[in-house]
Structures are given as structure tokens and as C-alpha cells.
Amino acid sequence: MAIQFLRLPTVCSRTGLKRAQLYRLMGNGQFPRPIKLAERSAAWLESDVVAWQEERIAASRQGEAA
């Protein structure tokens, strides 16, 4: 499986979260941090985003709060 990097607009689209919400969750340790690609460039690993989504789905189905 090829490693796929996701930029911020794609992460927002896939998660349904806004930029500020993502950064707030990252600050609380509740969302994966991006990988630094260059001095002014970062992206998330698709596998990290998918894992976070799967955790949220599992927690929701168990009745846990987000």
C-alpha cells in the first residue's frame, strides 16, 4: 500500500471538521499531528486520518462522547 499524504483542505473535507477544530483537537492530543514535509509545508498521513475516523466511529457506536 502506497503512503498517501493529505493536505489540510482534504483533511477538513474528509473529517467534516474546520481548520480551527482540527488544531484544537491536535492541541488536546485528540487528533494526529501532521508530518513536516518542508520548511513551510506539512501534511497528514492518510492512514493516521483513517485510524482517527475509525476510532471516532467505534466510540460513537459504544455511546462514548467525542
Predicted model as a PDB file, atoms N, CA, C, CB and O in Angstrom, pLDDT in the B-factor column:
MODEL        1                                                                  
ATOM      1  N   MET A   1       0.851  -1.183   0.000  1.00 70.00           N  
ATOM      2  CA  MET A   1       0.000   0.000   0.000  1.00 70.00           C  
ATOM      3  C   MET A   1       0.896   1.245   0.000  1.00 70.00           C  
ATOM      4  CB  MET A   1      -0.968  -0.002   1.236  1.00 70.00           C  
ATOM      5  O   MET A   1       1.811   1.356   0.817  1.00 70.00           O  
ATOM      6  N   ALA A   2       0.638   2.151  -0.890  1.00 91.00           N  
ATOM      7  CA  ALA A   2       1.428   3.376  -1.014  1.00 91.00           C  
ATOM      8  C   ALA A   2       1.057   4.361   0.092  1.00 91.00           C  
ATOM      9  CB  ALA A   2       1.216   4.022  -2.400  1.00 91.00           C  
ATOM     10  O   ALA A   2      -0.104   4.456   0.491  1.00 91.00           O  
ATOM     11  N   ILE A   3       2.043   5.078   0.572  1.00 93.00           N  
ATOM     12  CA  ILE A   3       1.808   6.114   1.582  1.00 93.00           C  
ATOM     13  C   ILE A   3       1.191   7.318   0.885  1.00 93.00           C  
ATOM     14  CB  ILE A   3       3.138   6.509   2.326  1.00 93.00           C  
ATOM     15  O   ILE A   3       1.679   7.768  -0.152  1.00 93.00           O  
ATOM     16  N   GLN A   4       0.128   7.826   1.458  1.00 96.00           N  
ATOM     17  CA  GLN A   4      -0.570   8.966   0.877  1.00 96.00           C  
ATOM     18  C   GLN A   4      -0.568  10.111   1.878  1.00 96.00           C  
ATOM     19  CB  GLN A   4      -2.020   8.588   0.473  1.00 96.00           C  
ATOM     20  O   GLN A   4      -0.975   9.935   3.026  1.00 96.00           O  
ATOM     21  N   PHE A   5      -0.115  11.276   1.449  1.00 97.00           N  
ATOM     22  CA  PHE A   5      -0.159  12.481   2.271  1.00 97.00           C  
ATOM     23  C   PHE A   5      -1.419  13.265   1.930  1.00 97.00           C  
ATOM     24  CB  PHE A   5       1.111  13.354   2.057  1.00 97.00           C  
ATOM     25  O   PHE A   5      -1.805  13.367   0.766  1.00 97.00           O  
ATOM     26  N   LEU A   6      -2.052  13.815   2.959  1.00 98.00           N  
ATOM     27  CA  LEU A   6      -3.251  14.627   2.773  1.00 98.00           C  
ATOM     28  C   LEU A   6      -2.970  16.042   3.257  1.00 98.00           C  
ATOM     29  CB  LEU A   6      -4.466  14.016   3.526  1.00 98.00           C  
ATOM     30  O   LEU A   6      -2.467  16.239   4.364  1.00 98.00           O  
ATOM     31  N   ARG A   7      -3.292  17.013   2.436  1.00 97.00           N  
ATOM     32  CA  ARG A   7      -3.134  18.412   2.814  1.00 97.00           C  
ATOM     33  C   ARG A   7      -4.368  18.856   3.600  1.00 97.00           C  
ATOM     34  CB  ARG A   7      -2.921  19.311   1.557  1.00 97.00           C  
ATOM     35  O   ARG A   7      -5.390  18.169   3.607  1.00 97.00           O  
ATOM     36  N   LEU A   8      -4.263  20.003   4.256  1.00 97.00           N  
ATOM     37  CA  LEU A   8      -5.294  20.496   5.158  1.00 97.00           C  
ATOM     38  C   LEU A   8      -6.700  20.529   4.542  1.00 97.00           C  
ATOM     39  CB  LEU A   8      -4.924  21.868   5.620  1.00 97.00           C  
ATOM     40  O   LEU A   8      -7.634  20.043   5.179  1.00 97.00           O  
ATOM     41  N   PRO A   9      -6.897  21.075   3.343  1.00 97.00           N  
ATOM     42  CA  PRO A   9      -8.261  21.099   2.799  1.00 97.00           C  
ATOM     43  C   PRO A   9      -8.868  19.694   2.649  1.00 97.00           C  
ATOM     44  CB  PRO A   9      -8.259  21.800   1.445  1.00 97.00           C  
ATOM     45  O   PRO A   9     -10.068  19.509   2.854  1.00 97.00           O  
ATOM     46  N   THR A  10      -8.051  18.729   2.300  1.00 98.00           N  
ATOM     47  CA  THR A  10      -8.535  17.359   2.145  1.00 98.00           C  
ATOM     48  C   THR A  10      -8.886  16.759   3.500  1.00 98.00           C  
ATOM     49  CB  THR A  10      -7.483  16.492   1.435  1.00 98.00           C  
ATOM     50  O   THR A  10      -9.902  16.078   3.636  1.00 98.00           O  
ATOM     51  N   VAL A  11      -8.045  17.010   4.506  1.00 98.00           N  
ATOM     52  CA  VAL A  11      -8.329  16.502   5.848  1.00 98.00           C  
ATOM     53  C   VAL A  11      -9.629  17.102   6.366  1.00 98.00           C  
ATOM     54  CB  VAL A  11      -7.164  16.821   6.814  1.00 98.00           C  
ATOM     55  O   VAL A  11     -10.454  16.391   6.940  1.00 98.00           O  
ATOM     56  N   CYS A  12      -9.820  18.395   6.170  1.00 98.00           N  
ATOM     57  CA  CYS A  12     -11.064  19.050   6.590  1.00 98.00           C  
ATOM     58  C   CYS A  12     -12.262  18.435   5.883  1.00 98.00           C  
ATOM     59  CB  CYS A  12     -11.004  20.561   6.307  1.00 98.00           C  
ATOM     60  O   CYS A  12     -13.285  18.165   6.512  1.00 98.00           O  
ATOM     61  N   SER A  13     -12.141  18.212   4.592  1.00 97.00           N  
ATOM     62  CA  SER A  13     -13.227  17.634   3.811  1.00 97.00           C  
ATOM     63  C   SER A  13     -13.550  16.218   4.266  1.00 97.00           C  
ATOM     64  CB  SER A  13     -12.871  17.636   2.335  1.00 97.00           C  
ATOM     65  O   SER A  13     -14.719  15.862   4.416  1.00 97.00           O  
ATOM     66  N   ARG A  14     -12.528  15.421   4.485  1.00 97.00           N  
ATOM     67  CA  ARG A  14     -12.746  14.019   4.865  1.00 97.00           C  
ATOM     68  C   ARG A  14     -13.280  13.849   6.278  1.00 97.00           C  
ATOM     69  CB  ARG A  14     -11.464  13.252   4.732  1.00 97.00           C  
ATOM     70  O   ARG A  14     -14.026  12.909   6.551  1.00 97.00           O  
ATOM     71  N   THR A  15     -12.903  14.754   7.180  1.00 97.00           N  
ATOM     72  CA  THR A  15     -13.332  14.621   8.577  1.00 97.00           C  
ATOM     73  C   THR A  15     -14.602  15.413   8.879  1.00 97.00           C  
ATOM     74  CB  THR A  15     -12.222  15.074   9.503  1.00 97.00           C  
ATOM     75  O   THR A  15     -15.301  15.119   9.848  1.00 97.00           O  
ATOM     76  N   GLY A  16     -14.898  16.405   8.060  1.00 96.00           N  
ATOM     77  CA  GLY A  16     -16.040  17.267   8.335  1.00 96.00           C  
ATOM     78  C   GLY A  16     -15.728  18.324   9.380  1.00 96.00           C  
ATOM     79  O   GLY A  16     -16.631  19.006   9.865  1.00 96.00           O  
ATOM     80  N   LEU A  17     -14.453  18.462   9.731  1.00 97.00           N  
ATOM     81  CA  LEU A  17     -14.041  19.442  10.734  1.00 97.00           C  
ATOM     82  C   LEU A  17     -13.444  20.671  10.066  1.00 97.00           C  
ATOM     83  CB  LEU A  17     -13.030  18.825  11.711  1.00 97.00           C  
ATOM     84  O   LEU A  17     -12.875  20.591   8.977  1.00 97.00           O  
ATOM     85  N   LYS A  18     -13.581  21.783  10.725  1.00 97.00           N  
ATOM     86  CA  LYS A  18     -12.959  23.017  10.249  1.00 97.00           C  
ATOM     87  C   LYS A  18     -11.520  23.074  10.758  1.00 97.00           C  
ATOM     88  CB  LYS A  18     -13.764  24.271  10.717  1.00 97.00           C  
ATOM     89  O   LYS A  18     -11.140  22.349  11.678  1.00 97.00           O  
ATOM     90  N   ARG A  19     -10.735  23.945  10.142  1.00 97.00           N  
ATOM     91  CA  ARG A  19      -9.313  24.084  10.482  1.00 97.00           C  
ATOM     92  C   ARG A  19      -9.107  24.318  11.977  1.00 97.00           C  
ATOM     93  CB  ARG A  19      -8.692  25.235   9.689  1.00 97.00           C  
ATOM     94  O   ARG A  19      -8.288  23.650  12.608  1.00 97.00           O  
ATOM     95  N   ALA A  20      -9.850  25.263  12.537  1.00 97.00           N  
ATOM     96  CA  ALA A  20      -9.694  25.592  13.961  1.00 97.00           C  
ATOM     97  C   ALA A  20     -10.010  24.385  14.847  1.00 97.00           C  
ATOM     98  CB  ALA A  20     -10.606  26.775  14.341  1.00 97.00           C  
ATOM     99  O   ALA A  20      -9.336  24.153  15.850  1.00 97.00           O  
ATOM    100  N   GLN A  21     -11.029  23.625  14.475  1.00 97.00           N  
ATOM    101  CA  GLN A  21     -11.377  22.433  15.250  1.00 97.00           C  
ATOM    102  C   GLN A  21     -10.259  21.395  15.200  1.00 97.00           C  
ATOM    103  CB  GLN A  21     -12.683  21.823  14.730  1.00 97.00           C  
ATOM    104  O   GLN A  21      -9.938  20.774  16.212  1.00 97.00           O  
ATOM    105  N   LEU A  22      -9.668  21.210  14.018  1.00 97.00           N  
ATOM    106  CA  LEU A  22      -8.562  20.256  13.880  1.00 97.00           C  
ATOM    107  C   LEU A  22      -7.407  20.650  14.781  1.00 97.00           C  
ATOM    108  CB  LEU A  22      -8.089  20.176  12.419  1.00 97.00           C  
ATOM    109  O   LEU A  22      -6.868  19.815  15.508  1.00 97.00           O  
ATOM    110  N   TYR A  23      -7.024  21.921  14.736  1.00 96.00           N  
ATOM    111  CA  TYR A  23      -5.892  22.373  15.530  1.00 96.00           C  
ATOM    112  C   TYR A  23      -6.192  22.311  17.028  1.00 96.00           C  
ATOM    113  CB  TYR A  23      -5.509  23.791  15.132  1.00 96.00           C  
ATOM    114  O   TYR A  23      -5.294  22.050  17.828  1.00 96.00           O  
ATOM    115  N   ARG A  24      -7.425  22.546  17.405  1.00 98.00           N  
ATOM    116  CA  ARG A  24      -7.814  22.424  18.815  1.00 98.00           C  
ATOM    117  C   ARG A  24      -7.689  20.968  19.254  1.00 98.00           C  
ATOM    118  CB  ARG A  24      -9.267  22.939  19.039  1.00 98.00           C  
ATOM    119  O   ARG A  24      -7.150  20.690  20.325  1.00 98.00           O  
ATOM    120  N   LEU A  25      -8.183  20.035  18.437  1.00 98.00           N  
ATOM    121  CA  LEU A  25      -8.070  18.613  18.758  1.00 98.00           C  
ATOM    122  C   LEU A  25      -6.610  18.168  18.817  1.00 98.00           C  
ATOM    123  CB  LEU A  25      -8.830  17.777  17.727  1.00 98.00           C  
ATOM    124  O   LEU A  25      -6.238  17.385  19.691  1.00 98.00           O  
ATOM    125  N   MET A  26      -5.784  18.657  17.900  1.00 97.00           N  
ATOM    126  CA  MET A  26      -4.362  18.316  17.929  1.00 97.00           C  
ATOM    127  C   MET A  26      -3.716  18.822  19.217  1.00 97.00           C  
ATOM    128  CB  MET A  26      -3.638  18.903  16.702  1.00 97.00           C  
ATOM    129  O   MET A  26      -2.901  18.127  19.824  1.00 97.00           O  
ATOM    130  N   GLY A  27      -4.078  20.021  19.623  1.00 97.00           N  
ATOM    131  CA  GLY A  27      -3.531  20.590  20.851  1.00 97.00           C  
ATOM    132  C   GLY A  27      -3.898  19.787  22.085  1.00 97.00           C  
ATOM    133  O   GLY A  27      -3.151  19.752  23.063  1.00 97.00           O  
ATOM    134  N   ASN A  28      -5.062  19.137  22.030  1.00 97.00           N  
ATOM    135  CA  ASN A  28      -5.526  18.298  23.141  1.00 97.00           C  
ATOM    136  C   ASN A  28      -5.067  16.850  23.000  1.00 97.00           C  
ATOM    137  CB  ASN A  28      -7.045  18.345  23.232  1.00 97.00           C  
ATOM    138  O   ASN A  28      -5.401  16.009  23.834  1.00 97.00           O  
ATOM    139  N   GLY A  29      -4.303  16.556  21.951  1.00 97.00           N  
ATOM    140  CA  GLY A  29      -3.840  15.194  21.723  1.00 97.00           C  
ATOM    141  C   GLY A  29      -4.920  14.260  21.211  1.00 97.00           C  
ATOM    142  O   GLY A  29      -4.798  13.041  21.338  1.00 97.00           O  
ATOM    143  N   GLN A  30      -5.990  14.822  20.626  1.00 97.00           N  
ATOM    144  CA  GLN A  30      -7.118  14.020  20.170  1.00 97.00           C  
ATOM    145  C   GLN A  30      -7.174  13.856  18.655  1.00 97.00           C  
ATOM    146  CB  GLN A  30      -8.393  14.634  20.649  1.00 97.00           C  
ATOM    147  O   GLN A  30      -8.107  13.249  18.130  1.00 97.00           O  
ATOM    148  N   PHE A  31      -6.193  14.387  17.961  1.00 98.00           N  
ATOM    149  CA  PHE A  31      -6.121  14.241  16.506  1.00 98.00           C  
ATOM    150  C   PHE A  31      -4.646  14.151  16.142  1.00 98.00           C  
ATOM    151  CB  PHE A  31      -6.832  15.441  15.755  1.00 98.00           C  
ATOM    152  O   PHE A  31      -3.813  14.828  16.743  1.00 98.00           O  
ATOM    153  N   PRO A  32      -4.317  13.306  15.147  1.00 98.00           N  
ATOM    154  CA  PRO A  32      -2.899  13.153  14.783  1.00 98.00           C  
ATOM    155  C   PRO A  32      -2.284  14.457  14.273  1.00 98.00           C  
ATOM    156  CB  PRO A  32      -2.749  12.069  13.720  1.00 98.00           C  
ATOM    157  O   PRO A  32      -2.954  15.279  13.648  1.00 98.00           O  
ATOM    158  N   ARG A  33      -1.022  14.620  14.549  1.00 97.00           N  
ATOM    159  CA  ARG A  33      -0.296  15.807  14.092  1.00 97.00           C  
ATOM    160  C   ARG A  33       0.209  15.570  12.667  1.00 97.00           C  
ATOM    161  CB  ARG A  33       0.892  16.141  15.053  1.00 97.00           C  
ATOM    162  O   ARG A  33       0.460  14.431  12.272  1.00 97.00           O  
ATOM    163  N   PRO A  34       0.353  16.642  11.909  1.00 97.00           N  
ATOM    164  CA  PRO A  34       0.847  16.490  10.534  1.00 97.00           C  
ATOM    165  C   PRO A  34       2.338  16.171  10.505  1.00 97.00           C  
ATOM    166  CB  PRO A  34       0.575  17.764   9.728  1.00 97.00           C  
ATOM    167  O   PRO A  34       3.048  16.365  11.491  1.00 97.00           O  
ATOM    168  N   ILE A  35       2.791  15.688   9.379  1.00 96.00           N  
ATOM    169  CA  ILE A  35       4.190  15.393   9.122  1.00 96.00           C  
ATOM    170  C   ILE A  35       4.787  16.605   8.413  1.00 96.00           C  
ATOM    171  CB  ILE A  35       4.359  14.082   8.268  1.00 96.00           C  
ATOM    172  O   ILE A  35       4.222  17.095   7.436  1.00 96.00           O  
ATOM    173  N   LYS A  36       5.906  17.079   8.893  1.00 96.00           N  
ATOM    174  CA  LYS A  36       6.570  18.220   8.251  1.00 96.00           C  
ATOM    175  C   LYS A  36       7.250  17.728   6.974  1.00 96.00           C  
ATOM    176  CB  LYS A  36       7.611  18.893   9.219  1.00 96.00           C  
ATOM    177  O   LYS A  36       8.118  16.857   7.026  1.00 96.00           O  
ATOM    178  N   LEU A  37       6.857  18.286   5.834  1.00 95.00           N  
ATOM    179  CA  LEU A  37       7.407  17.875   4.546  1.00 95.00           C  
ATOM    180  C   LEU A  37       8.550  18.780   4.105  1.00 95.00           C  
ATOM    181  CB  LEU A  37       6.318  17.869   3.489  1.00 95.00           C  
ATOM    182  O   LEU A  37       9.498  18.331   3.460  1.00 95.00           O  
ATOM    183  N   ALA A  38       8.451  20.035   4.452  1.00 96.00           N  
ATOM    184  CA  ALA A  38       9.467  21.026   4.103  1.00 96.00           C  
ATOM    185  C   ALA A  38       9.347  22.157   5.118  1.00 96.00           C  
ATOM    186  CB  ALA A  38       9.293  21.553   2.617  1.00 96.00           C  
ATOM    187  O   ALA A  38       8.541  22.085   6.046  1.00 96.00           O  
ATOM    188  N   GLU A  39      10.142  23.190   4.939  1.00 95.00           N  
ATOM    189  CA  GLU A  39      10.145  24.283   5.909  1.00 95.00           C  
ATOM    190  C   GLU A  39       8.755  24.868   6.141  1.00 95.00           C  
ATOM    191  CB  GLU A  39      11.082  25.373   5.449  1.00 95.00           C  
ATOM    192  O   GLU A  39       8.385  25.154   7.280  1.00 95.00           O  
ATOM    193  N   ARG A  40       7.994  25.046   5.081  1.00 94.00           N  
ATOM    194  CA  ARG A  40       6.659  25.646   5.207  1.00 94.00           C  
ATOM    195  C   ARG A  40       5.570  24.753   4.632  1.00 94.00           C  
ATOM    196  CB  ARG A  40       6.624  26.997   4.514  1.00 94.00           C  
ATOM    197  O   ARG A  40       4.579  25.239   4.087  1.00 94.00           O  
ATOM    198  N   SER A  41       5.761  23.453   4.756  1.00 95.00           N  
ATOM    199  CA  SER A  41       4.805  22.517   4.189  1.00 95.00           C  
ATOM    200  C   SER A  41       4.623  21.323   5.114  1.00 95.00           C  
ATOM    201  CB  SER A  41       5.260  22.056   2.800  1.00 95.00           C  
ATOM    202  O   SER A  41       5.597  20.742   5.593  1.00 95.00           O  
ATOM    203  N   ALA A  42       3.362  20.959   5.362  1.00 96.00           N  
ATOM    204  CA  ALA A  42       3.057  19.813   6.208  1.00 96.00           C  
ATOM    205  C   ALA A  42       1.819  19.118   5.658  1.00 96.00           C  
ATOM    206  CB  ALA A  42       2.844  20.247   7.688  1.00 96.00           C  
ATOM    207  O   ALA A  42       1.007  19.722   4.956  1.00 96.00           O  
ATOM    208  N   ALA A  43       1.694  17.849   5.988  1.00 98.00           N  
ATOM    209  CA  ALA A  43       0.542  17.070   5.550  1.00 98.00           C  
ATOM    210  C   ALA A  43       0.330  15.929   6.539  1.00 98.00           C  
ATOM    211  CB  ALA A  43       0.741  16.528   4.097  1.00 98.00           C  
ATOM    212  O   ALA A  43       1.237  15.567   7.289  1.00 98.00           O  
ATOM    213  N   TRP A  44      -0.864  15.374   6.532  1.00 98.00           N  
ATOM    214  CA  TRP A  44      -1.199  14.259   7.391  1.00 98.00           C  
ATOM    215  C   TRP A  44      -1.066  12.960   6.615  1.00 98.00           C  
ATOM    216  CB  TRP A  44      -2.614  14.412   7.958  1.00 98.00           C  
ATOM    217  O   TRP A  44      -1.299  12.918   5.407  1.00 98.00           O  
ATOM    218  N   LEU A  45      -0.693  11.913   7.313  1.00 97.00           N  
ATOM    219  CA  LEU A  45      -0.712  10.598   6.694  1.00 97.00           C  
ATOM    220  C   LEU A  45      -2.162  10.143   6.594  1.00 97.00           C  
ATOM    221  CB  LEU A  45       0.148   9.576   7.503  1.00 97.00           C  
ATOM    222  O   LEU A  45      -2.913  10.222   7.566  1.00 97.00           O  
ATOM    223  N   GLU A  46      -2.547   9.673   5.430  1.00 97.00           N  
ATOM    224  CA  GLU A  46      -3.917   9.202   5.236  1.00 97.00           C  
ATOM    225  C   GLU A  46      -4.250   8.113   6.252  1.00 97.00           C  
ATOM    226  CB  GLU A  46      -4.114   8.674   3.799  1.00 97.00           C  
ATOM    227  O   GLU A  46      -5.362   8.075   6.779  1.00 97.00           O  
ATOM    228  N   SER A  47      -3.301   7.234   6.527  1.00 97.00           N  
ATOM    229  CA  SER A  47      -3.543   6.140   7.474  1.00 97.00           C  
ATOM    230  C   SER A  47      -3.852   6.675   8.877  1.00 97.00           C  
ATOM    231  CB  SER A  47      -2.324   5.203   7.525  1.00 97.00           C  
ATOM    232  O   SER A  47      -4.671   6.089   9.585  1.00 97.00           O  
ATOM    233  N   ASP A  48      -3.218   7.770   9.288  1.00 98.00           N  
ATOM    234  CA  ASP A  48      -3.500   8.377  10.593  1.00 98.00           C  
ATOM    235  C   ASP A  48      -4.910   8.949  10.635  1.00 98.00           C  
ATOM    236  CB  ASP A  48      -2.477   9.478  10.907  1.00 98.00           C  
ATOM    237  O   ASP A  48      -5.615   8.803  11.633  1.00 98.00           O  
ATOM    238  N   VAL A  49      -5.318   9.600   9.552  1.00 98.00           N  
ATOM    239  CA  VAL A  49      -6.663  10.189   9.492  1.00 98.00           C  
ATOM    240  C   VAL A  49      -7.716   9.091   9.497  1.00 98.00           C  
ATOM    241  CB  VAL A  49      -6.820  11.078   8.233  1.00 98.00           C  
ATOM    242  O   VAL A  49      -8.723   9.200  10.196  1.00 98.00           O  
ATOM    243  N   VAL A  50      -7.493   8.039   8.724  1.00 97.00           N  
ATOM    244  CA  VAL A  50      -8.440   6.916   8.672  1.00 97.00           C  
ATOM    245  C   VAL A  50      -8.538   6.243  10.043  1.00 97.00           C  
ATOM    246  CB  VAL A  50      -8.008   5.882   7.595  1.00 97.00           C  
ATOM    247  O   VAL A  50      -9.636   5.899  10.482  1.00 97.00           O  
ATOM    248  N   ALA A  51      -7.408   6.053  10.719  1.00 97.00           N  
ATOM    249  CA  ALA A  51      -7.422   5.444  12.047  1.00 97.00           C  
ATOM    250  C   ALA A  51      -8.225   6.305  13.027  1.00 97.00           C  
ATOM    251  CB  ALA A  51      -5.981   5.246  12.563  1.00 97.00           C  
ATOM    252  O   ALA A  51      -8.981   5.778  13.844  1.00 97.00           O  
ATOM    253  N   TRP A  52      -8.061   7.633  12.945  1.00 97.00           N  
ATOM    254  CA  TRP A  52      -8.817   8.537  13.811  1.00 97.00           C  
ATOM    255  C   TRP A  52     -10.316   8.405  13.522  1.00 97.00           C  
ATOM    256  CB  TRP A  52      -8.351  10.005  13.612  1.00 97.00           C  
ATOM    257  O   TRP A  52     -11.128   8.363  14.446  1.00 97.00           O  
ATOM    258  N   GLN A  53     -10.677   8.342  12.245  1.00 97.00           N  
ATOM    259  CA  GLN A  53     -12.082   8.198  11.875  1.00 97.00           C  
ATOM    260  C   GLN A  53     -12.653   6.886  12.424  1.00 97.00           C  
ATOM    261  CB  GLN A  53     -12.242   8.253  10.342  1.00 97.00           C  
ATOM    262  O   GLN A  53     -13.764   6.859  12.953  1.00 97.00           O  
ATOM    263  N   GLU A  54     -11.896   5.818  12.295  1.00 96.00           N  
ATOM    264  CA  GLU A  54     -12.357   4.519  12.796  1.00 96.00           C  
ATOM    265  C   GLU A  54     -12.533   4.541  14.312  1.00 96.00           C  
ATOM    266  CB  GLU A  54     -11.369   3.412  12.400  1.00 96.00           C  
ATOM    267  O   GLU A  54     -13.472   3.942  14.837  1.00 96.00           O  
ATOM    268  N   GLU A  55     -11.635   5.227  15.017  1.00 95.00           N  
ATOM    269  CA  GLU A  55     -11.766   5.371  16.473  1.00 95.00           C  
ATOM    270  C   GLU A  55     -13.025   6.139  16.829  1.00 95.00           C  
ATOM    271  CB  GLU A  55     -10.537   6.078  17.061  1.00 95.00           C  
ATOM    272  O   GLU A  55     -13.743   5.771  17.759  1.00 95.00           O  
ATOM    273  N   ARG A  56     -13.297   7.220  16.081  1.00 94.00           N  
ATOM    274  CA  ARG A  56     -14.499   8.022  16.345  1.00 94.00           C  
ATOM    275  C   ARG A  56     -15.762   7.195  16.097  1.00 94.00           C  
ATOM    276  CB  ARG A  56     -14.511   9.293  15.460  1.00 94.00           C  
ATOM    277  O   ARG A  56     -16.719   7.279  16.866  1.00 94.00           O  
ATOM    278  N   ILE A  57     -15.767   6.404  15.036  1.00 94.00           N  
ATOM    279  CA  ILE A  57     -16.916   5.551  14.727  1.00 94.00           C  
ATOM    280  C   ILE A  57     -17.123   4.542  15.851  1.00 94.00           C  
ATOM    281  CB  ILE A  57     -16.718   4.823  13.371  1.00 94.00           C  
ATOM    282  O   ILE A  57     -18.246   4.366  16.323  1.00 94.00           O  
ATOM    283  N   ALA A  58     -16.059   3.882  16.280  1.00 94.00           N  
ATOM    284  CA  ALA A  58     -16.158   2.890  17.346  1.00 94.00           C  
ATOM    285  C   ALA A  58     -16.649   3.530  18.634  1.00 94.00           C  
ATOM    286  CB  ALA A  58     -14.806   2.212  17.577  1.00 94.00           C  
ATOM    287  O   ALA A  58     -17.513   2.973  19.313  1.00 94.00           O  
ATOM    288  N   ALA A  59     -16.103   4.703  18.980  1.00 91.00           N  
ATOM    289  CA  ALA A  59     -16.527   5.380  20.213  1.00 91.00           C  
ATOM    290  C   ALA A  59     -17.986   5.783  20.136  1.00 91.00           C  
ATOM    291  CB  ALA A  59     -15.659   6.615  20.478  1.00 91.00           C  
ATOM    292  O   ALA A  59     -18.713   5.678  21.124  1.00 91.00           O  
ATOM    293  N   SER A  60     -18.420   6.239  18.982  1.00 91.00           N  
ATOM    294  CA  SER A  60     -19.813   6.646  18.812  1.00 91.00           C  
ATOM    295  C   SER A  60     -20.767   5.475  18.968  1.00 91.00           C  
ATOM    296  CB  SER A  60     -20.010   7.289  17.453  1.00 91.00           C  
ATOM    297  O   SER A  60     -21.838   5.602  19.563  1.00 91.00           O  
ATOM    298  N   ARG A  61     -20.369   4.347  18.433  1.00 90.00           N  
ATOM    299  CA  ARG A  61     -21.225   3.158  18.492  1.00 90.00           C  
ATOM    300  C   ARG A  61     -21.238   2.531  19.872  1.00 90.00           C  
ATOM    301  CB  ARG A  61     -20.768   2.133  17.477  1.00 90.00           C  
ATOM    302  O   ARG A  61     -22.133   1.749  20.192  1.00 90.00           O  
ATOM    303  N   GLN A  62     -20.253   2.869  20.691  1.00 88.00           N  
ATOM    304  CA  GLN A  62     -20.213   2.383  22.086  1.00 88.00           C  
ATOM    305  C   GLN A  62     -20.864   3.378  23.031  1.00 88.00           C  
ATOM    306  CB  GLN A  62     -18.763   2.121  22.529  1.00 88.00           C  
ATOM    307  O   GLN A  62     -20.949   3.142  24.236  1.00 88.00           O  
ATOM    308  N   GLY A  63     -21.324   4.496  22.473  1.00 76.00           N  
ATOM    309  CA  GLY A  63     -22.006   5.502  23.279  1.00 76.00           C  
ATOM    310  C   GLY A  63     -21.071   6.446  24.008  1.00 76.00           C  
ATOM    311  O   GLY A  63     -21.500   7.142  24.928  1.00 76.00           O  
ATOM    312  N   GLU A  64     -19.788   6.490  23.619  1.00 63.00           N  
ATOM    313  CA  GLU A  64     -18.839   7.392  24.263  1.00 63.00           C  
ATOM    314  C   GLU A  64     -18.967   8.788  23.662  1.00 63.00           C  
ATOM    315  CB  GLU A  64     -17.391   6.866  24.114  1.00 63.00           C  
ATOM    316  O   GLU A  64     -19.376   8.947  22.512  1.00 63.00           O  
ATOM    317  N   ALA A  65     -18.622   9.766  24.433  1.00 58.00           N  
ATOM    318  CA  ALA A  65     -18.612  11.151  23.956  1.00 58.00           C  
ATOM    319  C   ALA A  65     -17.394  11.363  23.062  1.00 58.00           C  
ATOM    320  CB  ALA A  65     -18.602  12.157  25.150  1.00 58.00           C  
ATOM    321  O   ALA A  65     -16.363  10.714  23.240  1.00 58.00           O  
ATOM    322  N   ALA A  66     -17.518  12.268  22.110  1.00 55.00           N  
ATOM    323  CA  ALA A  66     -16.417  12.566  21.179  1.00 55.00           C  
ATOM    324  C   ALA A  66     -15.293  13.287  21.828  1.00 55.00           C  
ATOM    325  CB  ALA A  66     -16.903  13.373  20.031  1.00 55.00           C  
ATOM    326  O   ALA A  66     -14.301  13.604  21.172  1.00 55.00           O  
TER     327      ALA A  66                                                      
ENDMDL                                                                          
END                                                                             
